[in-house]
Amino acid sequence: MFTFLTPAQRDALNASLVARGVTDAQFAQAQALAKEMGEQLARTCGDVLGRPVEPLDFVRDVLGVEGAGRLLVCALREVTGRPDLYRDAL
């Protein structure tokens, strides 16, 4: 999901998640859940439009970077049972 991050950005993300008590397994589970949610949203959008919508196109064109991040954060909340990690960071 985050293949576009540089090694330094990946390290910073990992450190931030560890500081918030998120394990590697939880993050991997959240990524899988976010992917599943994105695929379902794309299918639903495609049903409404009457044509197939690829999940990557949906995320890029509809959710954008911020929306995709929120999708992952929602999945993290679901997996960890913790409040929204965006708010925890403030």
Sequence and secondary structure as in RCSB ss.txt:
>XXXX:A:sequence
MFTFLTPAQRDALNASLVARGVTDAQFAQAQALAKEMGEQLARTCGDVLGRPVEPLDFVRDVLGVEGAGRLLVCA
LREVTGRPDLYRDAL
>XXXX:A:secstr
  TTS HHHHHHHHHHHHHTT  HHHHHHHHHHHHHHHHHHHHHHHHHHTS   HHHHIIIIIHHHHHHHHHHHH
HHHHH  S HHHHH 
